[in-house]
Amino acid sequence: MTVADAELVVEVTGPVATVVIRNPARRNAMTPGMWRQLPPLLDELEADPGIRALVLTGAGGTFCAGADLGDLDELLAAGDASIAVTAEERLAAFAKPTIAVVRGACVGGGCQLAVACDLRIVAADARFGVPPARLGLVYPAPTTRRLTRLVGPSAAKYLLFTSELVDAERALRIGLADEVVPGDALAARVQEITDAIAQRSPLSVAAAKEIVDDRAGPARVAWWHRKALASGEAREGVAAVRERRTPRFAWRA
């Protein structure tokens, strides 16, 4: 395998875009080229009005084994301004729902990406780890804070202090995973979730994401309320309930 085999592959099926992390020679580790590829790829997918949700997963039976340490100096020299943090921040800011679908190892940079997603649906064989202490590295501050907001200070410290892998059930208990699904049922369950998202009001979903992520101040929240009325989304939703039919939400960002 060569560096040319390391890439992010995009698959679009209806309203769902799937980004596949592919680096078979290194268990889907993220190379510098892959980190750089992610932000513009997300820009393109976000601008597509037909896409309602984004799935991030790994090729084969592994999500992502971390950052490719062959280019460690480049990542270390940049600190919190590294290409990995830039990619993570862009993923976290993606305007549409994002779902990490995790099989096997989700370690280091892989865990960084999974935590930047809105949801994490994982197979029973998933394993999560945050290994900077094992390697003598300092985990980026934005990444550390995001992990802490998700799992709480104690669980974040355990992951960071020990560098130990946690299994899917423990990940579920601490909030690192949202659902644990048998491997052979994972694809079907993700399909159910993305189908449900695609049927909901994109305006409601976009507003909820901004508010939950604390990116919408009072003026922006008021704007969303006005937009719900002016766009007709609210009237369509209420009419659909009264008429016992599927709503036809037409708003697009």
Sequence and secondary structure as in RCSB ss.txt:
>XXXX:A:sequence
MTVADAELVVEVTGPVATVVIRNPARRNAMTPGMWRQLPPLLDELEADPGIRALVLTGAGGTFCAGADLGDLDEL
LAAGDASIAVTAEERLAAFAKPTIAVVRGACVGGGCQLAVACDLRIVAADARFGVPPARLGLVYPAPTTRRLTRL
VGPSAAKYLLFTSELVDAERALRIGLADEVVPGDALAARVQEITDAIAQRSPLSVAAAKEIVDDRAGPARVAWWH
RKALASGEAREGVAAVRERRTPRFAWRA
>XXXX:A:secstr
  GGG EEEEEEETTEEEEEEE GGGTT B HHHHHHHHHHHHHHHH TT  EEEEEESTT SB  B GGGHHHH
HHHGGGSHHHHHHHHHHT SS EEEEE SEEETHHHHHHHHSSEEEEETT EEE  HHHHT    HHHHHHHHHH
H HHHHHHHHHH   EEHHHHHHHTS SEEE GGGHHHHHHHHHHHHHHS HHHHHHHHHHHTT   HHHHHHHH
HHHHHTSHHHHHHHHHHHTS        
